[in-house]
């Protein structure tokens, strides 16, 4: 949200942007008192709103559409956030940010939660806490259609220019599974798609639902045969550390929408919206 969106079979830490981000925001401090957890939920209710941070370039998780002449952020991550806000009895405010800045924004108090296809890696857990998993995806490789027989696996892309979203698990995944990969990291997935179409990169590694939407919107692109299962557990909601009361409420919402089969409908609706937006 990408997460994720891609986001997963490795224990490789995010040495670059993530490490600096964790240091810069001071999120690794263990000094946060347990009382802050109570304040997190109480403050949200006192403010009458919960502020969601996401990166809206990751259909069908979250993306922009034009509705009645106005820009709107939609996607199944957004629908989950709406359900959380409803259960808390507060309004939902959305902040669209670059994916690699989300983790630093949470402990800094700029947002209250992250729902952006994000996986609960050990590196990220040093700065934030996570809810239960709400969605588990696979990862895939987007390539030019003409290269489908050429690049059937991660191994086949040895030494090639590989695109991935900056700060994502997919960046680690590609570096781990593609020998001598020349990594090209950008904050926006849409920019990476343009890089692929123009030949500046040879492949794009992303979560499979995102890959499927990319191909649906760009007929000249294709998905490679090899897929990788999400071994780190899938996507979860990130919140400030030591916020058990807020985590409990969010987990209740996740369980409810899962039990009510709402999540499947959210994903279906988001895919339909993304396909419709692509055709306009």
PyMOL commands that set and color helices and strands:
alter all, ss='L'
color gray80, all
select helices_A, chain A and resi 17-25+35-47+76-88+99-107+122-125+145-147+155-157+169-177+189-197+208-217+244-259+262-279
alter helices_A, ss='H'
color red, helices_A
select strands_A, chain A and resi 49-54+57-58+62-67+70-74+91-96+113-114+128-135+138-144+161-165+182-186+203-207+221-223+228-229+235-240
alter strands_A, ss='S'
color yellow, strands_A
deselect
rebuild
show_as cartoon
